[in-house]
Amino acid sequence: MTDRPELAAFLRSRRARLLPSDVGLPGTGRRRTPGLRRQEVAQLAGMSVEYYVRLEQARGPRPSAQVLSALSRALMLSADERAYLFRVAGEEPQPVRGPDRRVSQAIRHLLDSLTATPAYVLDAKYDVLAWNTLATHFIGDMSAVEDTERNIITWMFRLPDDDPRVTGQAGTDCMERHSVADLRAAYARYPGDPGIGRMVTTLLGSSSRFARLWEERDVQERRGFHKRVGHPLVGPLEFECQVLHVPESDQRVMLYCAEPGSPSEEGMRRLAADHAPPGAGDFPGGAHNARLARRKG
């Protein structure tokens, strides 16, 4: 059953927290009340103003799943808020079609503030969405790479089994195993996303390592792990790779954390002070990215 009073109150509260600039609309001077106007929400959601007004007044027809999805997008609801909107309207929340690729300003500010810690953002498919300067020493210069090529899992399993970056780096097997288990969880969360399906199909046909791990059917959200890297500029480095989950976007912030006072921390400081172009990096994508950047140059 639809809880009409709660649905109306929830829509009003979500509308009140948004500014026109938040949703790409021009400002129109001072407003008597905070937030978007009702006609602006209706415009963004592709519905009549009269219909939206009736929803906020707890009257009118029960909104369909299509209408609720449009309102979720217009009001920039998080995954939890979207599910709540559906449930108070008497609908079962529909699965989100694909991973969220929008990186919030707060996360971007966090990346920029980490001047001695490599950090980057992944979506649920493991596409690299944002990164800080120090991260380019390990994953390459992402700005020189096409969006479709910025995928950590594809990089990992593009390498042949006997490549030294697969056999010679501690923690690589653990990282591959955990990444595939996390990808399988995303595969179930986003059953309508064609990108994940295509990537899995391609890797099953091109990588025996990926096929073996996928067949094991392990399902586990990404966890932190220990990693040792032989960097071409500063030598051996050791990290505790921490993973911060961003619940509202289902993204991961990957942090390479060196022990305070360790040679690895000093190596990070040297890299942070070095303005030379980044090396190939520890990810299989590093060398691949460097080649792509040279071609573009």
Phi, psi and omega in degrees: 000148179277128174269086188298315178300318180290321177301314180298315181294322181293316178299317180297320182292321179289324178294322184292339185272352185260143171259156177305322180295335180294331185246013176082019178258148178288147175287151182231044178083192183291149181239143180292327178232152181290157173095185179286157171278158180299320180294333178288319176297315179300318178298314181295326183271353178072040179224169180286150178298320182300318180295316181294321179300319179298323178297316180288344178261011177060040177216181180089183183290158176293128182291142178281170177298324178296317178296317180296321177297318179296319178293323178300317179291316183297322183267004177054048182286146172287173180299319180292318179295321179298314179298321180295316179303314180299316187289321179289339176273000178083021180242147172284129181303132177281148177296141176293136188293321183207168179299146179281128181255001181276122179262124183292158178297326180298318179292321177297320177296322178299314179302314182295331182283343182271079186281343180241014181227118175297134181209143177208164185246133176243145169273184184294340178271354182077024167284138177280121185256328182202159184200160173258174187299317184294331180296335181295340176288349184240331179243004180084176182275099184295335181293342180265007186240139177300148180306321183290347181261357186269061182232122185295316183293320176300318178300313183305311189266004172285334182286143174293160185300329184265010179293137181302333179287346175265315185270339190256359182246123179296137178094351182295315180298319179297318181295317179298314183297313182292325180293320179292321178296322177291321178297321178296324176296319178293325178303323178280327181289330184237068184294341181264003184274115182289334182296316179295316179300317179296318181296315179298315180299316180297315182291326177298327181271349186241345184227117177291328178295314179296316182299321180295314181291323179294323181293334179291341175059032172289139179231118183198133175293152186301136177238167177288163180203163179267141182217139174246135185231135171265097184273137185293340183260325186237004176084203184294138178227145176233137183225152158262110181277109181262147182238116176259121179273137176253099190301319187291338180243356183057038178254166179235134171259116181267126182238130175263100187259116177269147179295132180304133179081000183274163174302329179293321177295320178295321176299322177296320180294323178294318178295321180296329180273350183269121182262011177290159179301142181295153177280190183294327176089175185273338179282147173307331180290341183301307180295321179298318180295321180298320178294317179297320181295321179295322178296317180293324180291000000 
